[in-house]
Amino acid sequence: MTAFYAVEHETRYVYASTVSTSQHVAYLRPRELPIQRVHQFTLEIDPQPSGTSRRVDYFGNAVDQFTVLKPHLELRARARSLVEVRAAEGTIEPESSPPWEQLRDALVYCKADKAGSVPFDTDAAQYAFASPYVAPDPEVAAFARDSFTPGRPLLAAAIDLMHRIHDGFRFDASATTITTPVKRVLEERRGVCQDFAHLQISCLRSLGLAARYVSGYLLTDPPPGQPRLAGADASHAWVAVYCPRHGWVDLDPTNDLRPELRHVRLAWGRDYGDVSPLRGVILGGADHSLHVGVSVVPLDASQWEQALASVG
C-alpha cells in the first residue's frame, strides 16, 4: 500500500520592532527512508536570505540554514513537499519481542561475540540517556512499571504504555508550553503531542530502555460534511522505541496507534530540542508573535502524476 501527500508548512514571525539581522536553522525537509520518499522539496524565505546552506546533522536529518541581513519586521518560511509513504513490509508481533529486561541489561553492558558482533544496534544506546527535555525520574518510572511487569515482552509493554497515556491524559493545547517538565505533565494528566511523546520517552528511559523523539505530520480528517481547510493541520510528534529483533518501532500515544500510511516522518532526535522545525538567533525584534499553518493533502494516483509533472 502507498499514500501520496502534498505537504505545506508555513511559519511566520511578526516582530514588534525591526530585526536587523537573523540566522536560522530549519528542520522542514522530510526524511528519506525505506518506507518514505521525498520527490520534491522547496523552502521559500521572505525576506530573501543573503546566504543558504544545507547539511545533514548528527541524527541524519536534513537541515537548512539561512541568514537574513536585510532589516525586516516579518519573517516567513514556507516549505512544500511531495512525499510518497509506503507500508512497511511484514508484520510485528508484540508478544514475540524479547523481555524488556533483556534489552535494558544489554544497554548497560553487552559483550561482543567471537565475531565481534553484538545483538543490537549500538547506535540505540545513546537514546537511553537523559536529554534536555527528557530526564529520567523515579515517579515516571513507577508509572511505567504498571506496563513493564517482570518478563513482559518489550513491545507489548510499550504498546500498553501508549494505551495508558492515551486513555489517561487529556489533549489540552493551553495546558503546557514546550518547556513544561515531564513530571508536571504526569501530575496534571494533560498536554499536547510533544508532551505525550516526551512522557513516553521519559518512561522508557527511566527503565533503562532506548527511545527517540520523532517529528512529522499526521493526515487528519475534517469534521463530517466539511471540506478540508488549508492550514488546518499541525505538526505532530510521536515516539520510536528500539527493539533488537525489529529495530525502531514507532508509537503514537496521542492517537493510540502505530504510525503507518497517515504519518509523514520529518526528523528525529533525543527530544524536541533536537528537531524544532525552525529556530534562530535575531538582532533586534523585541517581542514577536508566531503563526504556523500546516496542510497535509492526500493525492490520488492521477493527482500525484500531475503534481510530479508540474515540478518536472
C-alpha positions in Angstrom: 0.0 0.0 0.0 1.2 3.5 -0.8 -0.1 7.0 0.0 0.8 10.3 -1.7 0.8 13.7 0.0 1.4 17.3 -0.8 2.6 19.0 2.4 2.9 22.7 3.1 4.3 24.1 6.3 4.4 27.9 6.7 5.9 29.6 9.7 5.6 33.4 10.1 7.2 35.6 12.8 5.9 39.1 13.2 8.2 41.4 15.3 7.3 44.3 17.4 10.4 46.2 16.2 12.8 45.9 13.3 15.1 42.9 13.2 18.4 44.0 11.6 19.9 40.5 11.1 18.9 36.9 11.8 20.3 33.4 11.4 18.0 30.4 11.3 18.1 26.6 11.2 15.1 24.7 9.7 14.1 21.0 10.1 11.4 21.1 7.4 12.6 18.5 4.8 11.0 15.1 5.4 13.5 12.2 5.8 14.4 9.8 3.0 13.6 6.3 4.4 12.9 2.8 3.0 9.2 3.5 3.6 9.2 7.2 2.6 10.5 9.0 -0.5 10.6 12.8 -0.9 10.0 13.6 -4.6 10.2 17.3 -4.3 11.1 19.9 -1.6 11.2 23.6 -1.7 11.9 26.2 1.0 10.9 29.8 0.3 12.1 32.5 2.7 10.9 36.1 2.8 12.8 38.4 3.1 15.2 36.8 0.6 18.2 35.4 2.6 21.7 36.6 1.8 23.0 33.1 2.2 21.7 29.5 2.5 23.2 26.1 3.0 22.1 22.5 3.6 23.7 19.8 5.8 22.9 16.5 7.4 23.0 16.6 11.2 24.3 14.0 13.7 21.0 12.2 13.6 20.8 12.0 9.8 18.2 14.8 9.5 18.3 17.2 6.5 18.9 20.7 7.9 18.6 24.0 6.0 20.4 27.1 7.3 19.9 30.7 6.2 20.9 34.2 7.1 18.8 37.3 6.6 20.8 40.6 6.6 18.0 42.9 5.4 16.1 44.7 8.1 12.7 43.3 8.5 9.5 43.3 10.6 8.3 39.9 9.5 9.9 36.6 8.6 8.1 33.9 6.6 9.4 30.4 5.8 7.2 28.2 3.6 8.2 24.6 3.0 6.5 22.5 0.3 7.0 18.7 -0.1 5.7 15.9 -2.3 6.0 12.8 -0.2 5.3 9.1 -1.0 4.7 6.9 2.0 4.7 3.1 1.7 3.5 0.5 4.2 6.3 -1.4 5.9 6.9 -4.9 4.8 6.0 -7.7 7.2 4.2 -7.6 10.5 5.3 -7.2 14.0 4.0 -9.4 16.7 4.5 -7.5 20.0 4.2 -10.7 22.1 7.2 -12.2 20.2 9.6 -9.5 21.2 12.2 -10.2 23.9 11.6 -9.5 27.6 12.2 -5.8 28.2 14.8 -6.5 30.9 17.0 -8.3 28.3 17.5 -5.0 26.3 17.8 -3.0 29.5 20.7 -5.2 30.6 22.3 -5.2 27.2 22.3 -1.4 27.0 24.2 -1.3 30.3 26.8 -3.8 29.2 26.9 -6.1 26.2 29.9 -8.3 25.4 30.6 -8.9 21.7 30.7 -12.5 20.5 33.8 -14.1 18.9 33.0 -12.5 15.6 32.8 -9.0 17.2 29.1 -8.6 16.8 26.6 -7.5 19.4 22.8 -8.4 19.5 21.6 -4.9 18.9 22.3 -1.7 17.1 24.8 0.1 19.3 23.6 3.5 18.0 20.4 2.9 20.0 22.4 3.2 23.3 22.6 7.0 23.0 18.8 7.2 23.2 18.7 5.5 26.7 20.2 8.6 28.4 18.7 11.9 29.7 18.4 14.8 27.3 17.5 18.5 27.9 13.7 17.9 27.7 13.6 14.4 28.9 15.1 13.5 32.3 14.5 10.0 33.9 12.5 10.3 37.1 11.5 7.8 39.8 7.9 8.8 39.7 7.8 8.5 35.9 9.5 5.1 36.2 6.8 4.0 38.8 4.1 5.0 36.3 5.8 3.0 33.6 6.2 -0.2 35.7 2.5 -0.8 35.6 3.0 -1.7 31.9 6.6 -3.2 32.2 5.9 -6.1 34.6 8.7 -8.7 35.1 9.4 -10.7 31.9 6.8 -8.9 29.7 7.7 -8.7 26.0 9.2 -5.2 25.3 6.9 -4.2 22.5 3.8 -5.5 24.3 4.7 -3.4 27.3 5.5 -0.3 25.3 2.2 -0.5 23.4 0.3 -1.0 26.7 2.1 2.2 28.0 0.9 4.0 24.9 -2.7 2.9 25.5 -2.5 4.2 29.1 -1.1 7.6 28.1 -3.9 8.0 25.5 -6.6 6.9 27.9 -5.4 8.6 31.0 -4.3 12.0 29.6 -6.4 14.8 28.1 -5.3 16.8 25.0 -5.2 20.4 26.0 -3.3 22.9 23.9 -3.5 25.6 26.6 -2.1 23.4 29.4 1.6 23.4 28.6 4.5 25.0 26.7 7.5 23.3 25.2 9.4 23.9 28.4 6.8 22.2 30.7 8.6 19.4 32.6 7.6 15.9 32.0 6.9 15.4 35.7 4.2 18.2 35.6 2.6 16.5 32.6 2.4 13.3 34.6 0.9 15.1 37.6 -1.7 17.1 35.7 -2.5 14.5 33.1 -2.9 16.8 30.1 -0.9 18.4 27.3 -0.2 18.1 23.6 1.5 15.6 21.3 5.0 16.8 22.3 4.2 16.4 25.9 2.9 12.8 25.5 5.9 11.9 23.3 8.3 13.3 26.0 6.4 11.5 28.7 6.5 8.1 27.0 10.2 8.6 26.2 10.9 9.5 29.8 9.0 6.4 30.9 11.1 4.2 28.7 14.4 5.8 29.5 13.6 5.7 33.2 13.6 1.9 32.9 16.9 1.9 31.0 15.4 1.5 27.5 16.1 3.4 24.3 13.5 5.7 22.8 13.7 8.7 20.5 11.5 11.6 19.6 10.0 11.7 16.0 8.6 14.9 14.5 6.4 14.9 11.5 2.9 15.3 10.1 -0.3 13.4 10.5 -3.1 13.4 8.0 -6.3 14.4 9.8 -9.9 14.2 8.8 -12.1 17.3 8.6 -15.4 17.2 10.6 -18.2 15.2 8.8 -19.7 17.2 5.9 -17.0 19.9 6.0 -14.2 20.4 3.4 -10.5 20.1 4.2 -9.2 23.5 5.1 -5.7 24.7 4.0 -3.5 25.2 7.1 -5.9 23.3 9.4 -3.4 20.6 10.2 -0.4 20.9 12.5 3.0 19.5 13.2 2.9 16.2 15.1 5.2 14.2 17.3 5.4 10.6 18.4 7.9 8.1 19.8 10.1 5.3 18.4 11.2 2.5 20.8 14.2 0.3 20.0 13.6 -3.5 19.9 16.6 -5.8 18.9 14.5 -8.1 16.7 12.5 -5.3 15.0 14.6 -2.2 15.0 12.9 1.1 15.7 9.1 0.8 16.2 7.0 3.9 16.1 4.2 4.5 18.6 1.8 7.5 18.7 0.5 8.0 22.2 -1.6 11.0 21.3 -3.7 8.9 18.9 -3.1 5.4 20.4 -1.8 3.8 17.2 1.3 2.6 15.4 2.1 5.2 12.7 1.8 3.9 9.2 0.5 5.5 6.0 -1.1 8.6 7.6 2.2 9.7 9.2 4.9 11.6 7.4 8.3 11.4 9.1 10.2 14.7 9.3 13.1 14.3 11.7 14.2 12.5 14.8 16.4 13.1 17.8 16.6 12.8 21.5 13.8 15.2 22.1 12.0 18.3 20.7 15.1 20.4 21.1 17.0 18.4 18.5 14.4 18.8 15.8 12.5 22.1 16.4 11.0 22.9 12.9 12.5 26.5 12.8 14.8 28.2 15.3 17.3 31.0 15.2 19.1 34.0 16.6 18.0 37.5 15.9 19.4 41.0 16.5 16.5 43.4 17.4 12.9 42.5 17.2 11.9 42.8 20.9 8.6 40.8 21.3 7.1 38.8 18.5 4.1 36.7 17.5 4.3 33.3 15.9 1.9 32.0 13.3 2.1 28.4 11.9 0.0 26.8 9.3 0.3 23.2 8.1 -1.6 21.4 5.3 -1.3 17.7 4.6 -3.3 17.0 1.4 -3.7 13.4 0.2 -3.4 12.9 -3.5 -4.8 10.1 -5.6 -2.7 8.5 -8.4 -3.9 10.9 -11.1 -3.3 14.0 -8.9 0.1 12.6 -7.9 1.2 12.2 -11.5 0.1 15.7 -12.3 1.9 17.1 -9.2 5.1 15.3 -10.3 4.8 16.6 -13.9 4.4 20.2 -12.7 7.8 20.1 -11.0 9.5 18.3 -13.9 
